[in-house]
Amino acid sequence: MGNRRSAQGFSLIELLLALALGLVITAGIVQLFVGNNQTYRVLQGQARLQEGARYALEFIAESARAAGYFGCDPDENKRWHTLNAGANWASLFEVDIRQSVAGFEYTGGGGNSVNDWTPSAVILPRQGASTTTPMPANGIDMSTVIPETDILALRRVENPGERIAAVVQPTLNPIPLVDDGDVDLQVDDFAVIGNCEQAAVFRVTGVGNAFGNVTVNWDAGVGGGIAIYQNAAGATLSGQSVAYGSATDPQGTTVAKITTDIYYVAQGTGTNNFGQTTRSLWRKSGTDAPVELVEGVRDLQVWYGIDTTPVDNSVAPNRYVTADNINVDDIIRAVRVQIEASTVDVVTDNPAGEPSTRTFSQTISLRNLG
């Protein structure tokens, strides 16, 4: 009797209790796993958000700190160009060395045509707009730019420049440079030859070597794009017919590439975990095609620090305005940049299915404009 009793096993009630206990434990483990997974997704998303914001602000800050650098910068009335635009500097947005900072404030009603920004974005190098850029295929695709966001352009001459190897007369072509083994100029670049007395913008049409020196050509009517970005026939590097350099010190003059960095927010090339097209910070540098810099940047807003008392001993701004409120004579000392960065993916149980976002800002001194 005793052996048969011990072989009967568990009763139905005991099995049900064991099963219920097992389900409770399993449910707890599953819940713990789901919770940990959700926490991991949130933390990963937040880390990505902060990293994206840091990179975005650093890219813009780097360009802003260099904005306005033109080497030994001459007076504005002693800056010329060899291009077909004549006195119309405003049509040469990508190389306009008179203006170090340019902003475009969104003032439209939800669209992204050129007139939805103030001043009008019609002067920007736009894709397919053969009247504004030497490389229409490399222009900004305005149809992808996000409404309600600002556009910021920062211009500089690359440092260091290339030293000239001999006196350069105003019509000398090609220009001889000291060959230091690292001449960073290419065909179709736009460059500035300048010293403390004068400067001129020209289009590089050839890079060669003669008499042991690197040479750069600026031939007339050569290069792609529209005619205003080509060197004009009979052009001169000096509006005063003054040579660059001297017999004793020709290297007081340098030749350097012009770079205009244009920052804007547009549709990205990727999608998130909900299949939504991402937004990204883009940059167009010089005549190159725009590059997607940082995925997950949803908004860009810019304010400009104006110095309304330039005759005092301080070069700090005392008023911040938007781009549509900048006057021609205003002196810009700083830019305040605000971006909205996102986690890209949807990482929380958001009924709207939207990524989490945070706003970051940074004020950057324009030290070359001080």
Residue, then its C-alpha position, 0 to 999 in steps of 0.5 A: m500500500g505504501n509503495r503504490r501511494s508514493a507512485q501516484g505523483f502530484s495531484l491535479i491541484e498541485l499541478l495547477l498550482a505549479l503551473a500558475l506559479g510558473l506562469v507568474i514567474t515567466a510573466g515576470i521575466v518577460q516583463l523584466f526583459v521588455g522593460n529592460n529592452q525599452t530602457y535600453r532603446v530609450l538610453q540608446g536613443q538619448a545618447r544618439l540624440q546628444e551625440g548628434a546635437r554635439y556634432a551638429l553644433e561643432f560643425i557650425a561652430e568650426s565654420a563660424r570661428a573661421a568666418g571672415y578670415f581673409g588673411c591680411d584683409p584690405d579695405e572693402n573698396k580694394r577687393w576686386h574679381t576677374l569674373n564676368a559679373g562686373a560690379n554685381w558682387a551680389s550675383l556671386f554668392e558663393v565667392d562674395i568676399r565682402q560678406s562673411v555671414a549671410g542668414f535667411e530667416y523663414t517667414g513663409g506660411g508652410g512652403n519651401s519656395v525661395n521667397d519663403w525665406t527673408p532675404s529671398a533664398v533666390i541668391l543661394p546656389r540651388q540645384g538646376a538654377s543655372t543663374t546662381t551657381p557655377m555648378p547647377a548639379n551641385g546646388i541645394d535641392m530646395s524641394t527637400v529643405i524643411p519649412e520653418t527652419d533657417i539657413l546660415a552661410l559662413r564664408r572664409v578664405e582657407n588658411p594657410g594660403e599659397r605664397i607667390a614665387a615672384v611679383v605678379q603683375p595685374t594681368l600675369n597668367p599663370i600665377p607662379l606659386v612657391d612649391d611646398g609640395d602641398v598646393d591645395l588648389q584645383v581646376d574650377d576652384f575660386a581663389v583670392i590673391g591678396n595682401c594687405e593692400q588689395a585682393a582679387v577673386f578669380r577662377v582657377t582654370g588650370v594647375g601646372n608647373a613651370f620653371g620649378n614652380v607650381t602655377v595656377n591659370w585664370d583663363a577667360g571663358v573657361g569652366g562650367g556653369i553660367a558665364i558670370y562665374q567665368n573669368a572675363a576677357g581682359a580682366t585684371l587682378s588689380g583695379q588700381s593696376v598695382a602689382y602684387g609683391s615686390a622685387t624684394d618680397p614677392q611672398g608677401t602675397t598669398v593665393a588661397k581658396i574661398t569656401t562658403d559653408i551653407y548649413y540647412v535642415a532638409q530631408g535625410t536619405g534614411t528612414n527610422n524604425f517606423g519607416q518615416t523619412t528622417r531630417s538631417l543637418w546638411r552642408k554645402s561647401g564651396t562648389d561641392a555637392p551638399v553633404e548630409l552631416v548629421e541625421g536626426v536634426r529637425d530644426l535650425q534657428v539662428w540669431y545674429g549678435i549685432d554691435t550697435t555701439p561699434v565706436d566703444n571699446s567693446v566688440a561684444p554684441n548688445r542685441y540679437v536679431t533674426a536675419d530678416n532684421i539685419n540692416v546693411d550697416d549692422i556689424i555682426r559679432a556673434v551668432r546664436v545657433q539653436i537646433e532641435a535634435s531627435t532620437v531618429d527612431v521612435v523609442t517611447d510608446n508615443p501615440a503620435g509615433e514621433p521620435s523624442t526631441r531636445t533643443f540645444s543652443q550655442t553662442i559663437s563669437l565671430r572672432n575674425l569680425g571683431 
